[in-house]
Structures are given as structure tokens and as C-alpha cells.
Amino acid sequence: MFAVAAKSTDDADPLGCLALGDWPSPSPPDGWTVVSVRAASLNHHDLWILRGVGPRGQRVPIVLGCDAAGVDEDGREVIVHSVIGDPAAGGGDETLDPRRSVLGEVHDGTFAEQVAVPRRNLVPKPAALSFAEAACLPGAWLTAYRMLFDRVSLRPGATVLVQGAGGGVSTALIALGAAAGYRVWVTGRDHDRLARACALGAEAGFPLGTRLPERVDAVMETVGEATWAHSLSSAKGGGSIVVSGATTGALARTDLTHVFFRQLTITGSTLGTREQLAELAAFCAGHRLKPLIDRVLPLTRAREGFRSLRDGKVFGKIVFTPGQGEDGSPAPTA
């Protein structure tokens, strides 16, 4: 089968580590099944793997990709939950299993015509979502869902600041937050991105680092070093900062006087459980939400998608589609 893999890792030249071509078809162990991939979305996680910033036990070479939607062996349309873990080992939460991994780390990922996953990792795909839209849910959108509705307690009308307009998680935070009745503010590096964020549902947009009209109930932080000081100063007394990423660097300085004087809560968040993915799918269907897709590319043009993500030229999600033409048009189906 055709696949996109990491043949090696190199922080200086991550795209040079990509390998596109034939790969053995999956042979699932007991309790696993094979999904025919119809769409798979690209994440910063895939770029980090190529840079060599992977977890202990990271395997190379390996098929990349965490997120996918497709058809299982029984012909059902499904979404693939990317976390490979034991809920019991994490106290009921597989993301807290010390031995957990994500597809594309230890087990071959979703940038292929087929992927093997545990049977419990499959969630029914809502008919209201296309395969490309559904493929965006397990990573960026699930991360945003957990950040907003599990890691912090907010009521409708609360003000939420989303740092960094344009990324997959940030666009999901804006759409989900607006649907939940929050007042969503967003920061961005240029006027065009802020305007597009407001079109998604943000009430207001501000240049990065701008002093806000008032402090907010919660800050959603995925940027890291470039926005961390602003996040600390922007949360109101008793407010929360939820951190799920650090795309500009993880070694941010923290002025602890902000934390203790205003009694801030800083909470980490990573992906979500299989049950939360099912809740997210139902939420999107019920609110008629559709993930924002920057572009759809065939797997044969994966290098182009990785390059755009690396260069910050993405607004929303890049989706790859196996078995399609170079122009992204659907292949004939029986």
C-alpha cells in the first residue's frame, strides 16, 4: 500500500526525512482491526516526529499520522481515536496511562491506505460530516473540546482568550467556544488571520501581545514561549490558563507573582478519551459544526502539506486523502 513515513529524524531538515512510497499492509494483532483510510489530517505532532522530538520508545522508520476517518472491516464509517492506551491504567482515562502512545509513534499511523487500531478506538462517523471533516476531530478538535469542556469550568457568557489565530486547535477552540455561548477573543500575527478568526465566531481579535480591554476568565494556550507572558497577564483573578501545546518553544519564563497574587490555575491538557471523541462528534452534529479545512491534498503531495505547516502558511487543517488524484478529486467508488 502507499504510505507517508518518517525514514529518519533531523531537526534541521525534517522534510528531508519524509519517505513516500510502498509500505507493508497492516497485520492486526488480536483485538485490533483494519480501517480503510478515506481521509487523514496533518498535525504539528507529525512535524515534531520528523524533527526528532518524539516520546521515549519512538520507532523510526514509521508511518506518520494520528488522525483519520474511514471504513472498518464491517463497512461502517468510523473515526479513529489516536490514543493507544489502557483506560484502567490511567484511572479511567487512557491519556493518563503511563505507557500510552499515539498513532505514528510506536504503531504505524494514518497516512496510508490502511491503518490497524484497537477495536475500541473506533467511533461512528456522523453522517453530517464528510470523511475529510471527520478526520480533523481526533487531534485538534478533540484537544480543543477537552480544553474547553473538561479542563476548565465555564458558563455561557464567559470570556475566553485563544492565543494564536489560524492553527487547527485554535480554529477549533473558536468554533466550539462560540457554539457553547462563550465570548471568544483571539490573538494573531496579522489582520487577515484575525478577520478570518472573527468570521469563525470570535467576537474580537487583537495583535499578539496587545493589552486587552479587560482580563478574561480563561486563556487557551497552544503557542508557548511567544505568548506565555501575555497569557499570564491576561487571566483575571481566579482565572485559568489551559495549556495543550508550545509550538514556539516550551521553556517559557513564568512570573510567579501573577500566579499566586491573582490565584491563577494553570492546567495541562493532552488530546482526549475515546468517550470524549464520541461526545465531540455528537456535539458537532448537533450544532452543525464543521472543522475548517485549509486544503485537501492526495497523499502523493504530502510533502507540500508538511512544508506549508512548517512555514506557518495554514489556516485550519490540512487533510490528506489516499486513493485520489493529484488534484484532490475523489476516485471512482464502486
C-alpha positions in Angstrom: 0.0 0.0 0.0 1.0 3.6 -0.4 2.1 5.4 2.7 3.9 8.5 4.0 6.6 7.6 6.6 9.4 9.1 8.6 12.5 7.3 7.4 14.7 9.2 10.0 14.7 12.3 12.1 16.5 15.6 11.7 15.7 18.9 13.5 17.5 20.9 10.8 15.8 19.2 7.8 12.6 17.5 8.9 11.1 17.4 5.4 14.2 15.6 4.2 13.2 12.7 6.4 9.9 12.1 4.7 9.6 8.9 2.6 6.6 8.4 0.2 6.0 5.0 -1.4 5.2 1.4 -0.8 4.7 0.1 2.7 3.6 -3.3 4.0 -0.1 -3.6 4.6 -1.1 -3.9 8.3 -1.4 -7.2 10.1 -3.5 -6.5 13.2 -3.0 -8.5 16.4 -5.9 -9.9 18.5 -8.3 -7.2 19.5 -7.3 -4.9 16.6 -8.9 -4.3 13.3 -8.0 -2.6 10.0 -9.6 0.6 8.8 -9.5 1.7 5.1 -8.5 5.3 5.4 -10.6 7.8 3.5 -9.0 10.9 4.9 -6.3 11.8 7.4 -5.4 15.2 8.9 -2.0 16.7 9.4 -0.8 17.8 12.9 2.2 19.6 14.3 2.8 16.3 16.1 3.8 14.7 12.7 6.3 17.5 12.1 7.7 17.1 15.6 8.3 13.4 14.9 10.4 14.3 11.9 12.3 16.8 13.9 13.2 14.0 16.4 11.1 15.5 19.2 9.3 12.2 19.9 8.5 10.3 23.1 10.7 7.6 24.6 10.3 4.5 22.5 9.6 6.4 19.3 10.1 4.0 16.3 11.7 5.0 13.1 11.0 4.3 10.3 7.3 4.5 10.8 4.1 5.6 9.0 3.2 9.1 10.2 -0.3 10.4 11.0 -2.5 10.4 14.1 -6.0 11.2 12.8 -8.2 9.5 10.3 -11.7 8.7 9.2 -12.6 5.7 7.1 -14.4 2.5 6.7 -13.9 -0.5 9.0 -13.9 -4.2 8.1 -17.7 -4.4 8.5 -18.3 -1.5 6.2 -19.1 1.1 8.9 -18.0 4.7 8.5 -15.8 5.5 11.5 -13.5 8.0 13.1 -10.2 6.6 14.5 -9.2 7.6 18.1 -5.5 8.1 18.0 -4.5 7.3 21.6 -3.3 3.8 22.1 -3.7 3.2 25.8 -5.4 1.3 28.6 -8.1 3.4 30.4 -7.7 1.2 33.5 -4.0 2.0 33.7 -4.9 5.8 33.7 -7.6 5.6 36.3 -10.3 5.6 33.7 -8.5 7.9 31.3 -6.3 6.3 28.6 -4.5 9.6 28.1 -3.1 9.2 31.6 -1.8 5.6 31.0 2.0 5.9 31.6 2.5 3.6 28.7 0.2 5.3 26.3 1.3 6.3 22.8 -0.3 8.0 19.8 -0.5 6.5 16.3 2.6 7.3 14.4 4.9 6.9 17.5 5.1 3.1 18.2 2.4 1.9 15.9 2.1 2.8 12.2 -0.1 5.9 11.7 -2.8 7.0 9.4 -1.0 8.5 6.4 -1.6 5.3 4.4 -4.3 3.5 2.6 -5.0 1.3 5.7 -4.3 1.6 9.4 -4.5 -1.0 12.2 -6.1 0.1 15.5 -7.6 -1.5 18.6 -11.4 -2.1 18.0 -12.3 0.1 21.0 -10.6 3.0 19.2 -13.4 3.3 16.6 -16.2 5.9 16.9 -19.1 6.1 14.5 -18.8 8.9 12.0 -21.7 11.3 11.9 -23.4 11.4 8.5 -23.4 15.2 8.7 -19.6 15.2 8.4 -17.6 14.3 5.4 -14.6 12.0 5.8 -12.3 15.0 5.5 -14.1 16.9 8.2 -14.3 13.9 10.5 -10.6 13.2 10.1 -9.9 16.6 11.8 -11.7 15.6 15.0 -9.4 13.1 16.8 -6.4 15.5 17.2 -7.0 19.3 17.0 -10.7 19.3 17.7 -10.6 16.7 20.5 -7.8 18.7 22.1 -9.9 21.9 21.9 -13.0 20.1 23.2 -11.2 18.7 26.3 -9.6 22.1 26.9 -12.9 24.0 26.9 -15.3 21.5 28.5 -13.2 19.2 30.7 -10.1 21.1 31.9 -11.9 24.3 33.0 -15.4 25.1 34.2 -17.0 27.9 32.3 -20.6 29.2 32.0 -22.2 30.7 28.9 -21.1 34.3 28.6 -17.6 33.7 30.0 -14.7 35.4 28.1 -12.1 33.0 26.6 -8.9 34.2 25.0 -7.5 31.9 22.3 -3.8 32.6 21.7 -2.7 32.4 18.0 -5.3 32.5 15.2 -5.0 30.0 12.4 -3.9 26.7 13.8 -6.1 23.6 13.9 -6.6 23.7 17.7 -7.2 27.5 17.7 -9.8 27.4 15.0 -11.5 24.5 16.8 -11.4 26.5 20.1 -13.1 29.4 18.4 -15.8 27.4 16.7 -16.5 25.2 19.8 -16.4 28.1 22.2 -18.8 30.2 20.1 -21.2 27.3 19.8 -21.1 26.9 23.6 -22.1 30.5 24.2 -18.7 31.9 25.3 -17.4 35.3 24.3 -14.3 34.3 22.4 -11.3 36.6 21.8 -8.3 35.7 19.8 -4.8 37.0 19.1 -3.0 36.7 15.8 0.0 38.0 13.9 -1.8 39.7 11.1 -5.1 41.4 10.2 -6.1 38.7 7.7 -5.9 35.9 10.2 -7.8 37.9 12.8 -10.5 38.7 10.3 -10.9 35.0 9.4 -11.0 34.1 13.1 -13.8 36.6 13.7 -15.6 35.1 10.7 -15.4 31.7 12.5 -17.1 33.1 15.6 -14.6 35.1 17.6 -16.1 38.3 19.0 -12.8 40.3 18.7 -9.3 39.9 17.5 -6.1 41.5 18.8 -2.5 41.6 17.6 -0.2 39.3 19.6 0.8 40.7 22.9 -1.8 43.5 22.9 -3.1 44.7 26.2 -6.8 43.6 26.3 -9.8 45.7 27.2 -10.3 43.6 30.3 -8.9 40.4 31.7 -10.5 37.1 30.7 -12.0 34.1 32.5 -9.8 31.6 30.7 -6.8 31.5 28.3 -6.4 28.7 25.8 -2.6 28.4 25.2 -1.0 26.4 22.4 1.7 28.8 21.3 4.2 28.7 24.2 7.1 31.0 24.7 5.9 33.7 22.3 2.6 34.3 24.1 3.1 32.9 27.6 3.8 36.2 29.4 0.7 37.7 27.7 -1.4 34.7 28.8 -0.3 35.1 32.5 -1.1 38.8 32.4 -4.5 38.4 30.6 -6.2 36.0 33.0 -8.4 37.6 35.6 -8.2 36.9 39.3 -9.2 33.3 39.9 -9.0 32.6 36.2 -7.5 29.7 34.3 -4.8 29.0 31.7 -5.1 25.7 29.9 -2.0 24.6 28.0 -2.0 22.0 25.3 1.0 22.9 23.2 4.1 25.1 22.7 4.7 25.5 19.0 7.1 28.4 19.6 9.0 26.7 22.4 8.4 25.1 25.7 10.9 26.9 28.0 8.8 29.9 28.8 9.6 32.0 31.9 6.8 32.3 34.5 6.3 35.4 36.7 5.0 33.6 39.8 3.6 36.8 41.2 0.9 36.6 38.6 0.1 33.1 39.7 -0.2 33.5 43.4 -1.4 37.1 43.7 -4.3 36.6 41.3 -4.7 32.9 42.3 -4.5 31.6 38.8 -5.0 27.9 37.8 -2.6 26.5 35.2 -3.8 23.2 33.7 -2.2 20.9 31.2 -4.3 19.1 28.6 -3.5 16.4 26.0 -5.9 15.1 23.4 -8.9 13.3 25.0 -10.5 10.0 25.7 -12.4 7.8 23.3 -15.7 8.8 25.1 -14.8 12.5 24.7 -14.3 11.9 20.9 -17.7 10.4 20.7 -19.2 13.4 22.6 -17.3 15.8 20.3 -18.7 14.0 17.2 -22.3 14.3 18.6 -21.7 18.0 19.6 -20.5 18.8 16.1 -23.5 17.1 14.5 -25.9 18.7 17.0 -24.6 22.2 16.4 -23.9 21.7 12.7 -20.2 22.5 13.2 -17.8 21.5 10.5 -14.0 21.7 11.0 -12.3 24.4 9.0 -10.1 22.8 6.3 -7.3 24.8 4.7 -6.9 22.4 1.8 -7.3 18.7 0.8 -4.3 17.0 -0.8 -3.7 13.5 -2.1 -1.1 11.6 -0.1 1.2 11.8 -3.0 1.5 15.5 -2.3 2.1 15.1 1.4 5.4 16.9 1.2 3.6 20.1 0.1 1.3 19.9 3.1 4.2 19.4 5.6 6.0 22.4 4.0 3.1 24.7 4.5 2.6 23.6 8.1 6.3 24.1 8.8 6.2 27.6 7.2 3.1 28.7 9.1 1.0 29.0 5.9 -2.0 27.2 7.1 -5.4 28.4 8.4 -7.4 25.4 9.7 -6.4 21.9 8.8 -4.6 20.2 6.0 -6.2 16.8 5.1 -4.6 14.0 3.0 -6.7 11.6 1.0 -5.4 8.2 -0.1 -6.5 6.8 -3.4 -7.3 10.2 -5.0 -5.9 12.1 -8.0 -3.2 14.7 -7.9 -5.9 17.5 -8.0 -7.6 16.0 -4.9 -10.7 14.9 -6.8 -12.4 11.8 -5.5 -11.5 8.5 -7.1 -14.4 6.5 -8.5 -16.0 4.1 -6.0 -18.0 1.0 -6.5 
